[in-house]
Amino acid sequence: MRVLVLIFTNLLLCGFVSAEMRMWTDADGNRFAGEFSKILLGRILIKDQNGRTRSVPIHSLSKAEQDYLSAHVPPELEITVRKVSRKLPKYAWSSPDYHTALYTFSITLEKTGKLDYKGELSVELFVIGHDLACESNDSFVLMHHSSSACRLPPSRKSICEILVEDVRFENFYSSVSRAASKRGKEYVGYIAAVFDSQGRMIACEENGTGTDWIEKDLSRATEKLRSLYEEGYGSPDSCHFKESFKKISPPRPAWFCRTEQY
């Protein structure tokens, strides 16, 4: 499992809050000029025009300044994903070789920083599988993509939960082809990503794919998978891909084999 919680965002916040010289006001009405640097341990670091850094407790700023930060600085988050699966029961008329599993994902976001965030967050889930008709394991299929909106309540330890239910995987044995073989899809892994109101990824968790070209750049992976889902109109049969997220055609096994010459 790979967890990427962007607490290092604080080191890059100049990309989130415009790095420009502006006037800041504290709760007593005192004003000072400076450029936002980052937030560290409940304090805002502001760099003046001479390059010197001033450390100011967030609670000592005016309400307007705190509102400004709440609207522009993404929250520090911990993301937890829990996955459970269940098999659908078989009935008297069910084929003994046909199996269906439903996967449910519970995504919990917990704010760990002191600063409230007033923007809307977007939580995206990508569920990845493998097509059993493929002879190799170097190709995948995007089985599910969803996007859910949530807001963190204004509190020190606010929590937001997202539930995605019944992601379906089916497989069966085919005896029509040259030899009985397994067909359908099997579960591989997921990527859960959180984006702020400006569409910037601030937290991500990946599990199960075990593939370097997916794991090494999860921001790019979510962008490519989102495009793949849109191009395939959400159908798993149109969302096959391989290395570097290159879209490929679904496998077409040979269903009949001519054994005699005519």
DRENPA-3360 file (N, C-alpha, C; in nm, 2 decimals, always signed):
BEGIN
1 = MRVLVLIF = +0.08/-0.12/+0.00/+0.00/+0.00/+0.00/+0.09/+0.12/+0.00 ~ +0.05/+0.22/-0.08/+0.12/+0.35/-0.08/+0.03/+0.46/-0.05 ~ +0.06/+0.53/+0.06/-0.02/+0.65/+0.10/+0.06/+0.77/+0.08 ~ +0.00/+0.87/+0.01/+0.06/+0.99/-0.02/-0.03/+1.10/+0.04 ~ -0.01/+1.14/+0.16/-0.08/+1.25/+0.23/+0.00/+1.37/+0.21 ~ -0.05/+1.47/+0.14/+0.03/+1.58/+0.10/+0.05/+1.68/+0.22 ~ +0.10/+1.64/+0.33/+0.14/+1.73/+0.43/+0.26/+1.81/+0.39 ~ +0.34/+1.76/+0.29/+0.44/+1.84/+0.23/+0.39/+1.96/+0.15;
9 = TNLLLCGF = +0.25/+1.96/+0.14/+0.19/+2.08/+0.07/+0.24/+2.21/+0.14 ~ +0.26/+2.20/+0.27/+0.30/+2.32/+0.34/+0.43/+2.37/+0.29 ~ +0.51/+2.29/+0.23/+0.64/+2.33/+0.18/+0.62/+2.39/+0.04 ~ +0.50/+2.37/-0.02/+0.48/+2.42/-0.15/+0.36/+2.51/-0.16 ~ +0.32/+2.57/-0.05/+0.20/+2.65/-0.05/+0.21/+2.78/-0.13 ~ +0.33/+2.82/-0.16/+0.33/+2.93/-0.25/+0.26/+2.91/-0.38 ~ +0.25/+2.78/-0.42/+0.17/+2.74/-0.54/+0.02/+2.75/-0.51 ~ -0.02/+2.74/-0.39/-0.16/+2.74/-0.36/-0.21/+2.88/-0.32;
17 = VSAEMRMW = -0.13/+2.96/-0.24/-0.16/+3.09/-0.21/-0.07/+3.18/-0.29 ~ -0.13/+3.28/-0.36/-0.05/+3.36/-0.44/+0.07/+3.42/-0.37 ~ +0.19/+3.39/-0.42/+0.31/+3.44/-0.35/+0.34/+3.59/-0.40 ~ +0.27/+3.68/-0.33/+0.28/+3.82/-0.36/+0.29/+3.90/-0.24 ~ +0.34/+4.02/-0.24/+0.35/+4.11/-0.13/+0.21/+4.17/-0.11 ~ +0.16/+4.15/+0.02/+0.03/+4.21/+0.05/+0.03/+4.26/+0.19 ~ -0.07/+4.33/+0.23/-0.08/+4.38/+0.37/-0.16/+4.28/+0.45 ~ -0.10/+4.25/+0.57/-0.17/+4.16/+0.66/-0.21/+4.24/+0.79;
25 = TDADGNRF = -0.32/+4.20/+0.85/-0.37/+4.27/+0.97/-0.39/+4.17/+1.08 ~ -0.34/+4.21/+1.20/-0.36/+4.12/+1.31/-0.49/+4.15/+1.39 ~ -0.52/+4.08/+1.49/-0.65/+4.10/+1.56/-0.65/+4.23/+1.63 ~ -0.54/+4.30/+1.66/-0.53/+4.43/+1.72/-0.54/+4.54/+1.62 ~ -0.55/+4.51/+1.49/-0.55/+4.61/+1.39/-0.41/+4.66/+1.34 ~ -0.31/+4.60/+1.39/-0.17/+4.63/+1.34/-0.16/+4.57/+1.20 ~ -0.09/+4.65/+1.11/-0.07/+4.60/+0.97/+0.07/+4.59/+0.94 ~ +0.11/+4.49/+0.86/+0.24/+4.47/+0.81/+0.24/+4.41/+0.67;
33 = AGEFSKIL = +0.34/+4.44/+0.60/+0.36/+4.39/+0.46/+0.44/+4.26/+0.46 ~ +0.40/+4.17/+0.37/+0.48/+4.05/+0.36/+0.42/+3.96/+0.26 ~ +0.50/+3.86/+0.23/+0.46/+3.76/+0.13/+0.44/+3.62/+0.20 ~ +0.33/+3.56/+0.17/+0.30/+3.43/+0.23/+0.41/+3.33/+0.20 ~ +0.46/+3.26/+0.30/+0.56/+3.15/+0.28/+0.50/+3.02/+0.30 ~ +0.45/+2.99/+0.42/+0.39/+2.86/+0.45/+0.33/+2.86/+0.59 ~ +0.25/+2.76/+0.62/+0.20/+2.74/+0.76/+0.27/+2.63/+0.82 ~ +0.31/+2.65/+0.94/+0.39/+2.55/+1.02/+0.35/+2.55/+1.16;
41 = LGRILIKD = +0.30/+2.43/+1.21/+0.26/+2.42/+1.35/+0.17/+2.53/+1.40 ~ +0.07/+2.56/+1.33/-0.03/+2.66/+1.38/+0.02/+2.80/+1.36 ~ +0.13/+2.83/+1.29/+0.17/+2.96/+1.27/+0.19/+2.98/+1.12 ~ +0.17/+3.11/+1.08/+0.19/+3.15/+0.94/+0.33/+3.22/+0.93 ~ +0.40/+3.17/+0.83/+0.53/+3.23/+0.81/+0.52/+3.33/+0.69 ~ +0.56/+3.46/+0.72/+0.54/+3.56/+0.62/+0.68/+3.63/+0.60 ~ +0.72/+3.64/+0.48/+0.85/+3.69/+0.44/+0.84/+3.84/+0.40 ~ +0.92/+3.93/+0.46/+0.91/+4.07/+0.42/+0.99/+4.10/+0.30;
49 = QNGRTRSV = +0.99/+4.22/+0.26/+1.06/+4.26/+0.14/+1.22/+4.25/+0.15 ~ +1.26/+4.24/+0.27/+1.41/+4.22/+0.29/+1.45/+4.07/+0.31 ~ +1.35/+3.99/+0.29/+1.38/+3.84/+0.30/+1.37/+3.78/+0.44 ~ +1.34/+3.87/+0.54/+1.33/+3.82/+0.67/+1.19/+3.76/+0.69 ~ +1.19/+3.65/+0.77/+1.06/+3.57/+0.79/+1.01/+3.61/+0.93 ~ +0.88/+3.64/+0.93/+0.80/+3.67/+1.05/+0.71/+3.55/+1.08 ~ +0.71/+3.50/+1.20/+0.63/+3.39/+1.24/+0.51/+3.44/+1.32 ~ +0.39/+3.42/+1.28/+0.27/+3.48/+1.34/+0.17/+3.37/+1.37;
57 = PIHSLSKA = +0.13/+3.36/+1.50/+0.02/+3.26/+1.53/-0.10/+3.29/+1.45 ~ -0.17/+3.19/+1.39/-0.28/+3.21/+1.31/-0.39/+3.28/+1.39 ~ -0.41/+3.24/+1.51/-0.52/+3.29/+1.59/-0.50/+3.44/+1.63 ~ -0.38/+3.49/+1.60/-0.36/+3.63/+1.63/-0.39/+3.72/+1.51 ~ -0.42/+3.66/+1.40/-0.46/+3.74/+1.28/-0.60/+3.78/+1.29 ~ -0.64/+3.89/+1.22/-0.78/+3.93/+1.22/-0.87/+3.82/+1.15 ~ -1.00/+3.83/+1.18/-1.09/+3.73/+1.12/-1.08/+3.73/+0.97 ~ -1.07/+3.85/+0.91/-1.07/+3.86/+0.76/-0.94/+3.79/+0.71;
65 = EQDYLSAH = -0.83/+3.80/+0.78/-0.71/+3.73/+0.73/-0.73/+3.57/+0.75 ~ -0.79/+3.54/+0.86/-0.81/+3.39/+0.88/-0.90/+3.34/+0.78 ~ -1.01/+3.41/+0.74/-1.10/+3.37/+0.64/-1.03/+3.36/+0.50 ~ -0.93/+3.45/+0.48/-0.86/+3.45/+0.36/-0.77/+3.32/+0.35 ~ -0.71/+3.28/+0.46/-0.63/+3.16/+0.46/-0.72/+3.04/+0.45 ~ -0.84/+3.04/+0.52/-0.93/+2.92/+0.51/-0.98/+2.90/+0.37 ~ -0.99/+3.00/+0.29/-1.04/+2.99/+0.15/-0.93/+2.95/+0.06 ~ -0.80/+2.98/+0.09/-0.69/+2.96/-0.01/-0.59/+2.85/+0.03;
73 = VPPELEIT = -0.58/+2.81/+0.15/-0.48/+2.71/+0.19/-0.55/+2.58/+0.21 ~ -0.51/+2.48/+0.13/-0.58/+2.34/+0.15/-0.55/+2.28/+0.28 ~ -0.64/+2.20/+0.33/-0.62/+2.14/+0.46/-0.52/+2.03/+0.47 ~ -0.46/+2.01/+0.58/-0.37/+1.90/+0.60/-0.46/+1.78/+0.64 ~ -0.45/+1.67/+0.57/-0.54/+1.56/+0.58/-0.47/+1.43/+0.61 ~ -0.54/+1.34/+0.67/-0.51/+1.20/+0.68/-0.62/+1.13/+0.60 ~ -0.59/+1.04/+0.51/-0.69/+0.97/+0.43/-0.68/+0.82/+0.46 ~ -0.79/+0.76/+0.49/-0.80/+0.62/+0.52/-0.90/+0.55/+0.43;
81 = VRKVSRKL = -0.87/+0.44/+0.37/-0.96/+0.37/+0.28/-0.98/+0.23/+0.34 ~ -1.10/+0.19/+0.36/-1.13/+0.05/+0.40/-1.21/-0.02/+0.29 ~ -1.17/-0.14/+0.26/-1.24/-0.22/+0.15/-1.29/-0.35/+0.20 ~ -1.42/-0.38/+0.17/-1.47/-0.51/+0.20/-1.54/-0.56/+0.07 ~ -1.55/-0.69/+0.07/-1.61/-0.76/-0.05/-1.70/-0.87/+0.00 ~ -1.80/-0.90/-0.09/-1.89/-1.00/-0.06/-1.93/-1.07/-0.19 ~ -1.95/-1.20/-0.18/-2.00/-1.27/-0.30/-2.15/-1.29/-0.31 ~ -2.20/-1.27/-0.42/-2.35/-1.29/-0.43/-2.38/-1.43/-0.42;
89 = PKYAWSSP = -2.49/-1.46/-0.35/-2.53/-1.60/-0.34/-2.57/-1.67/-0.47 ~ -2.56/-1.80/-0.47/-2.60/-1.87/-0.59/-2.74/-1.93/-0.57 ~ -2.81/-1.94/-0.68/-2.95/-1.99/-0.67/-2.96/-2.12/-0.75 ~ -3.07/-2.19/-0.74/-3.09/-2.31/-0.81/-3.06/-2.30/-0.96 ~ -3.10/-2.19/-1.02/-3.08/-2.17/-1.16/-2.95/-2.10/-1.20 ~ -2.86/-2.08/-1.10/-2.73/-2.01/-1.13/-2.64/-2.11/-1.19 ~ -2.55/-2.06/-1.28/-2.45/-2.15/-1.33/-2.34/-2.17/-1.22 ~ -2.30/-2.29/-1.20/-2.20/-2.32/-1.10/-2.06/-2.25/-1.13;
97 = DYHTALYT = -2.04/-2.22/-1.25/-1.91/-2.16/-1.29/-1.91/-2.01/-1.30 ~ -2.02/-1.95/-1.26/-2.04/-1.80/-1.27/-2.03/-1.74/-1.13 ~ -1.94/-1.64/-1.11/-1.92/-1.59/-0.98/-1.92/-1.43/-0.98 ~ -1.99/-1.37/-0.89/-2.00/-1.23/-0.88/-1.96/-1.18/-0.74 ~ -1.87/-1.08/-0.74/-1.82/-1.02/-0.61/-1.85/-0.87/-0.62 ~ -1.90/-0.82/-0.51/-1.92/-0.68/-0.49/-1.83/-0.62/-0.39 ~ -1.76/-0.51/-0.43/-1.67/-0.44/-0.34/-1.72/-0.31/-0.29 ~ -1.71/-0.28/-0.17/-1.75/-0.15/-0.11/-1.63/-0.08/-0.05;
105 = FSITLEKT = -1.62/+0.05/-0.07/-1.50/+0.13/-0.03/-1.55/+0.24/+0.06 ~ -1.49/+0.25/+0.18/-1.52/+0.36/+0.28/-1.40/+0.44/+0.29 ~ -1.42/+0.57/+0.25/-1.30/+0.67/+0.25/-1.33/+0.77/+0.35 ~ -1.23/+0.78/+0.45/-1.24/+0.88/+0.56/-1.13/+0.98/+0.55 ~ -1.17/+1.11/+0.55/-1.08/+1.22/+0.55/-1.08/+1.28/+0.69 ~ -0.97/+1.30/+0.75/-0.96/+1.36/+0.88/-0.86/+1.48/+0.88 ~ -0.91/+1.60/+0.91/-0.82/+1.72/+0.91/-0.73/+1.71/+1.03 ~ -0.60/+1.73/+1.01/-0.50/+1.72/+1.12/-0.45/+1.86/+1.15;
113 = GKLDYKGE = -0.46/+1.96/+1.06/-0.41/+2.09/+1.09/-0.51/+2.17/+1.17 ~ -0.47/+2.29/+1.22/-0.55/+2.37/+1.30/-0.64/+2.46/+1.22 ~ -0.60/+2.49/+1.10/-0.67/+2.59/+1.01/-0.79/+2.52/+0.95 ~ -0.91/+2.58/+0.96/-1.03/+2.54/+0.90/-1.02/+2.56/+0.75 ~ -1.09/+2.48/+0.67/-1.10/+2.49/+0.53/-1.24/+2.51/+0.49 ~ -1.27/+2.62/+0.42/-1.41/+2.65/+0.38/-1.45/+2.61/+0.24 ~ -1.35/+2.56/+0.17/-1.38/+2.52/+0.03/-1.44/+2.38/+0.02 ~ -1.49/+2.34/-0.09/-1.54/+2.21/-0.12/-1.43/+2.11/-0.16;
121 = LSVELFVI = -1.43/+2.00/-0.11/-1.33/+1.89/-0.15/-1.40/+1.79/-0.25 ~ -1.32/+1.74/-0.34/-1.37/+1.64/-0.43/-1.29/+1.51/-0.40 ~ -1.36/+1.40/-0.38/-1.29/+1.27/-0.35/-1.32/+1.18/-0.47 ~ -1.21/+1.14/-0.54/-1.23/+1.05/-0.65/-1.17/+0.91/-0.62 ~ -1.25/+0.81/-0.67/-1.21/+0.67/-0.65/-1.19/+0.60/-0.78 ~ -1.08/+0.54/-0.81/-1.05/+0.46/-0.93/-1.03/+0.32/-0.89 ~ -1.11/+0.23/-0.94/-1.09/+0.08/-0.90/-1.04/+0.01/-1.03 ~ -0.93/-0.06/-1.01/-0.86/-0.12/-1.13/-0.87/-0.27/-1.12;
129 = GHDLACES = -0.89/-0.33/-1.23/-0.90/-0.48/-1.24/-0.82/-0.53/-1.35 ~ -0.82/-0.66/-1.37/-0.75/-0.73/-1.47/-0.85/-0.82/-1.55 ~ -0.84/-0.81/-1.68/-0.93/-0.89/-1.77/-0.87/-1.03/-1.78 ~ -0.94/-1.13/-1.73/-0.89/-1.27/-1.73/-0.87/-1.33/-1.87 ~ -0.92/-1.27/-1.97/-0.90/-1.31/-2.11/-0.76/-1.27/-2.16 ~ -0.69/-1.18/-2.09/-0.56/-1.14/-2.12/-0.46/-1.25/-2.08 ~ -0.37/-1.28/-2.17/-0.27/-1.38/-2.13/-0.16/-1.33/-2.04 ~ -0.13/-1.20/-2.05/-0.03/-1.14/-1.97/-0.09/-1.05/-1.86;
137 = NDSFVLMH = -0.01/-1.02/-1.76/-0.05/-0.94/-1.65/-0.01/-0.79/-1.66 ~ +0.03/-0.75/-1.78/+0.08/-0.61/-1.79/-0.02/-0.52/-1.85 ~ -0.15/-0.56/-1.85/-0.26/-0.47/-1.89/-0.37/-0.47/-1.78 ~ -0.44/-0.36/-1.78/-0.54/-0.34/-1.68/-0.67/-0.29/-1.74 ~ -0.77/-0.29/-1.65/-0.90/-0.23/-1.70/-0.96/-0.15/-1.58 ~ -1.00/-0.03/-1.62/-1.06/+0.06/-1.52/-1.21/+0.02/-1.50 ~ -1.23/-0.04/-1.38/-1.37/-0.09/-1.36/-1.46/+0.01/-1.30 ~ -1.41/+0.11/-1.23/-1.50/+0.21/-1.17/-1.43/+0.34/-1.15;
145 = HSSSACRL = -1.50/+0.45/-1.17/-1.46/+0.58/-1.13/-1.57/+0.66/-1.08 ~ -1.56/+0.72/-0.97/-1.66/+0.81/-0.91/-1.60/+0.93/-0.85 ~ -1.68/+1.04/-0.84/-1.63/+1.16/-0.78/-1.74/+1.21/-0.68 ~ -1.70/+1.24/-0.56/-1.80/+1.28/-0.45/-1.75/+1.41/-0.39 ~ -1.84/+1.50/-0.36/-1.81/+1.62/-0.30/-1.83/+1.61/-0.15 ~ -1.75/+1.68/-0.07/-1.76/+1.69/+0.07/-1.70/+1.82/+0.13 ~ -1.75/+1.85/+0.24/-1.70/+1.97/+0.32/-1.66/+1.93/+0.46 ~ -1.55/+1.98/+0.50/-1.50/+1.95/+0.64/-1.57/+2.04/+0.74;
153 = PPSRKSIC = -1.63/+1.99/+0.84/-1.69/+2.08/+0.94/-1.58/+2.16/+1.01 ~ -1.62/+2.29/+1.05/-1.52/+2.37/+1.12/-1.49/+2.33/+1.26 ~ -1.39/+2.24/+1.28/-1.35/+2.20/+1.41/-1.21/+2.15/+1.40 ~ -1.15/+2.13/+1.52/-1.00/+2.09/+1.52/-0.98/+1.95/+1.46 ~ -1.07/+1.86/+1.48/-1.05/+1.72/+1.43/-1.17/+1.69/+1.34 ~ -1.20/+1.76/+1.24/-1.32/+1.74/+1.16/-1.30/+1.62/+1.07 ~ -1.41/+1.55/+1.04/-1.40/+1.42/+0.96/-1.51/+1.43/+0.85 ~ -1.47/+1.37/+0.74/-1.57/+1.36/+0.63/-1.56/+1.22/+0.58;
161 = EILVEDVR = -1.67/+1.15/+0.55/-1.67/+1.01/+0.51/-1.74/+1.00/+0.38 ~ -1.69/+0.91/+0.29/-1.75/+0.89/+0.16/-1.76/+0.73/+0.15 ~ -1.88/+0.69/+0.10/-1.90/+0.55/+0.09/-1.94/+0.52/-0.06 ~ -1.86/+0.42/-0.12/-1.88/+0.38/-0.26/-1.92/+0.23/-0.25 ~ -2.04/+0.19/-0.29/-2.09/+0.06/-0.27/-2.10/-0.02/-0.41 ~ -2.08/-0.15/-0.40/-2.12/-0.24/-0.50/-2.05/-0.22/-0.63 ~ -1.91/-0.21/-0.63/-1.83/-0.22/-0.75/-1.83/-0.36/-0.79 ~ -1.87/-0.39/-0.91/-1.90/-0.53/-0.95/-1.79/-0.60/-1.03;
169 = FENFYSSV = -1.75/-0.72/-0.99/-1.66/-0.80/-1.06/-1.72/-0.94/-1.09 ~ -1.72/-0.98/-1.21/-1.78/-1.11/-1.25/-1.68/-1.19/-1.32 ~ -1.68/-1.32/-1.30/-1.60/-1.41/-1.38/-1.66/-1.55/-1.39 ~ -1.62/-1.62/-1.49/-1.69/-1.75/-1.52/-1.59/-1.83/-1.60 ~ -1.62/-1.96/-1.62/-1.54/-2.05/-1.70/-1.62/-2.07/-1.83 ~ -1.54/-2.05/-1.94/-1.60/-2.07/-2.08/-1.55/-2.20/-2.13 ~ -1.64/-2.28/-2.19/-1.60/-2.41/-2.25/-1.63/-2.40/-2.40 ~ -1.66/-2.29/-2.45/-1.69/-2.27/-2.59/-1.56/-2.26/-2.68;
177 = SRAASKRG = -1.46/-2.20/-2.61/-1.34/-2.18/-2.69/-1.26/-2.31/-2.69 ~ -1.13/-2.31/-2.74/-1.05/-2.43/-2.76/-1.04/-2.51/-2.63 ~ -1.03/-2.45/-2.52/-1.03/-2.52/-2.40/-1.09/-2.44/-2.29 ~ -1.15/-2.51/-2.19/-1.22/-2.43/-2.08/-1.12/-2.33/-2.02 ~ -1.16/-2.21/-2.01/-1.07/-2.11/-1.96/-1.16/-2.00/-1.88 ~ -1.09/-1.93/-1.79/-1.16/-1.84/-1.71/-1.18/-1.70/-1.79 ~ -1.29/-1.64/-1.77/-1.32/-1.52/-1.84/-1.38/-1.42/-1.73 ~ -1.38/-1.29/-1.77/-1.44/-1.19/-1.68/-1.33/-1.10/-1.62;
185 = KEYVGYIA = -1.35/-1.04/-1.51/-1.26/-0.95/-1.45/-1.23/-0.99/-1.31 ~ -1.11/-0.96/-1.26/-1.07/-0.98/-1.12/-1.02/-0.85/-1.06 ~ -1.04/-0.83/-0.93/-0.99/-0.71/-0.87/-0.84/-0.70/-0.86 ~ -0.78/-0.58/-0.88/-0.64/-0.56/-0.86/-0.61/-0.46/-0.75 ~ -0.67/-0.34/-0.76/-0.64/-0.24/-0.66/-0.72/-0.11/-0.68 ~ -0.68/+0.00/-0.61/-0.75/+0.12/-0.62/-0.66/+0.24/-0.60 ~ -0.71/+0.36/-0.65/-0.65/+0.48/-0.62/-0.76/+0.57/-0.56 ~ -0.74/+0.63/-0.45/-0.83/+0.73/-0.39/-0.76/+0.86/-0.38;
193 = AVFDSQGR = -0.82/+0.97/-0.44/-0.75/+1.10/-0.44/-0.84/+1.21/-0.39 ~ -0.79/+1.31/-0.33/-0.86/+1.42/-0.28/-0.81/+1.55/-0.34 ~ -0.91/+1.63/-0.39/-0.87/+1.75/-0.46/-0.94/+1.87/-0.39 ~ -0.87/+1.98/-0.39/-0.93/+2.10/-0.33/-1.02/+2.17/-0.43 ~ -1.08/+2.29/-0.39/-1.18/+2.36/-0.47/-1.12/+2.41/-0.60 ~ -0.98/+2.42/-0.61/-0.92/+2.46/-0.73/-0.87/+2.34/-0.82 ~ -0.91/+2.22/-0.78/-0.88/+2.10/-0.86/-0.74/+2.05/-0.84 ~ -0.67/+2.09/-0.73/-0.53/+2.05/-0.70/-0.53/+1.93/-0.60;
201 = MIACEENG = -0.46/+1.82/-0.64/-0.46/+1.71/-0.55/-0.38/+1.74/-0.42 ~ -0.45/+1.71/-0.31/-0.39/+1.74/-0.18/-0.37/+1.61/-0.10 ~ -0.42/+1.50/-0.14/-0.40/+1.37/-0.06/-0.44/+1.26/-0.16 ~ -0.37/+1.14/-0.14/-0.39/+1.03/-0.22/-0.35/+0.90/-0.16 ~ -0.42/+0.79/-0.18/-0.38/+0.66/-0.14/-0.40/+0.56/-0.25 ~ -0.29/+0.48/-0.27/-0.29/+0.38/-0.37/-0.27/+0.24/-0.31 ~ -0.34/+0.14/-0.36/-0.32/+0.01/-0.30/-0.34/-0.10/-0.40 ~ -0.24/-0.19/-0.41/-0.26/-0.31/-0.48/-0.22/-0.32/-0.63;
209 = TGTDWIEK = -0.19/-0.20/-0.69/-0.15/-0.21/-0.83/-0.02/-0.27/-0.85 ~ +0.08/-0.24/-0.76/+0.21/-0.30/-0.77/+0.28/-0.27/-0.90 ~ +0.25/-0.15/-0.96/+0.31/-0.12/-1.09/+0.38/+0.02/-1.07 ~ +0.51/+0.02/-1.11/+0.59/+0.14/-1.09/+0.53/+0.26/-1.17 ~ +0.49/+0.24/-1.29/+0.45/+0.35/-1.38/+0.31/+0.40/-1.33 ~ +0.24/+0.34/-1.24/+0.12/+0.39/-1.18/+0.16/+0.46/-1.05 ~ +0.25/+0.40/-0.97/+0.28/+0.45/-0.84/+0.37/+0.57/-0.84 ~ +0.45/+0.58/-0.94/+0.56/+0.69/-0.93/+0.50/+0.83/-0.94;
217 = DLSRATEK = +0.39/+0.84/-1.01/+0.33/+0.98/-1.02/+0.17/+0.96/-1.02 ~ +0.12/+0.96/-0.89/-0.02/+0.94/-0.87/-0.11/+1.06/-0.92 ~ -0.05/+1.18/-0.92/-0.13/+1.29/-0.98/-0.15/+1.27/-1.13 ~ -0.05/+1.23/-1.20/-0.06/+1.20/-1.34/-0.15/+1.08/-1.36 ~ -0.14/+0.98/-1.28/-0.22/+0.86/-1.29/-0.37/+0.89/-1.28 ~ -0.41/+0.98/-1.19/-0.55/+1.01/-1.17/-0.60/+1.09/-1.29 ~ -0.51/+1.18/-1.35/-0.55/+1.25/-1.47/-0.57/+1.16/-1.59 ~ -0.48/+1.07/-1.61/-0.49/+0.98/-1.72/-0.61/+0.88/-1.71;
225 = LRSLYEEG = -0.64/+0.83/-1.59/-0.75/+0.74/-1.56/-0.88/+0.81/-1.58 ~ -0.89/+0.94/-1.54/-1.01/+1.02/-1.56/-1.04/+1.03/-1.71 ~ -0.94/+1.06/-1.78/-0.96/+1.08/-1.93/-1.00/+0.95/-1.99 ~ -0.94/+0.84/-1.95/-0.97/+0.71/-2.00/-1.12/+0.67/-1.97 ~ -1.16/+0.71/-1.85/-1.30/+0.68/-1.82/-1.40/+0.76/-1.91 ~ -1.36/+0.89/-1.93/-1.45/+0.97/-2.01/-1.45/+0.92/-2.16 ~ -1.34/+0.88/-2.21/-1.33/+0.83/-2.35/-1.41/+0.70/-2.36 ~ -1.41/+0.62/-2.26/-1.48/+0.49/-2.26/-1.62/+0.50/-2.22;
233 = YGSPDSCH = -1.67/+0.62/-2.19/-1.81/+0.65/-2.15/-1.85/+0.56/-2.03 ~ -1.75/+0.54/-1.94/-1.77/+0.47/-1.82/-1.79/+0.32/-1.83 ~ -1.77/+0.26/-1.95/-1.79/+0.11/-1.96/-1.65/+0.04/-1.94 ~ -1.65/-0.06/-1.85/-1.52/-0.13/-1.83/-1.47/-0.20/-1.96 ~ -1.56/-0.23/-2.05/-1.52/-0.29/-2.18/-1.46/-0.20/-2.27 ~ -1.46/-0.07/-2.24/-1.39/+0.03/-2.32/-1.28/+0.11/-2.25 ~ -1.24/+0.05/-2.13/-1.14/+0.12/-2.05/-1.02/+0.03/-2.02 ~ -0.97/-0.05/-2.12/-0.85/-0.13/-2.10/-0.73/-0.04/-2.13;
241 = FKESFKKI = -0.62/-0.06/-2.06/-0.50/+0.02/-2.08/-0.38/-0.06/-2.04 ~ -0.26/-0.02/-2.08/-0.14/-0.08/-2.05/-0.04/+0.03/-2.00 ~ +0.09/+0.00/-2.01/+0.19/+0.09/-1.96/+0.18/+0.23/-2.02 ~ +0.20/+0.33/-1.93/+0.19/+0.47/-1.97/+0.04/+0.50/-2.00 ~ -0.05/+0.42/-1.95/-0.19/+0.45/-1.97/-0.24/+0.45/-2.11 ~ -0.17/+0.38/-2.19/-0.21/+0.37/-2.34/-0.33/+0.28/-2.35 ~ -0.44/+0.34/-2.41/-0.56/+0.27/-2.42/-0.54/+0.16/-2.52 ~ -0.60/+0.04/-2.49/-0.59/-0.08/-2.58/-0.73/-0.14/-2.60;
249 = SPPRPAWF = -0.74/-0.22/-2.70/-0.87/-0.28/-2.73/-0.89/-0.40/-2.63 ~ -1.01/-0.43/-2.59/-1.03/-0.55/-2.50/-0.99/-0.67/-2.57 ~ -0.95/-0.77/-2.49/-0.90/-0.90/-2.56/-1.02/-0.97/-2.62 ~ -0.99/-1.03/-2.73/-1.10/-1.11/-2.81/-1.05/-1.25/-2.83 ~ -1.08/-1.34/-2.73/-1.03/-1.48/-2.74/-1.10/-1.55/-2.86 ~ -1.02/-1.64/-2.92/-1.08/-1.72/-3.03/-1.18/-1.82/-2.98 ~ -1.31/-1.80/-3.03/-1.41/-1.89/-2.97/-1.42/-2.02/-3.04 ~ -1.38/-2.03/-3.16/-1.39/-2.16/-3.23/-1.26/-2.19/-3.30;
257 = CRTEQY = -1.23/-2.32/-3.31/-1.11/-2.37/-3.37/-1.14/-2.47/-3.48 ~ -1.11/-2.44/-3.60/-1.13/-2.54/-3.71/-1.03/-2.64/-3.70 ~ -1.07/-2.77/-3.70/-0.98/-2.88/-3.68/-0.96/-2.96/-3.81 ~ -1.04/-2.93/-3.92/-1.02/-3.00/-4.04/-1.01/-2.90/-4.16 ~ -0.95/-2.94/-4.26/-0.94/-2.86/-4.38/-1.05/-2.90/-4.48 ~ -1.11/-2.80/-4.54/-1.22/-2.83/-4.64/-1.18/-2.77/-4.77;
% end
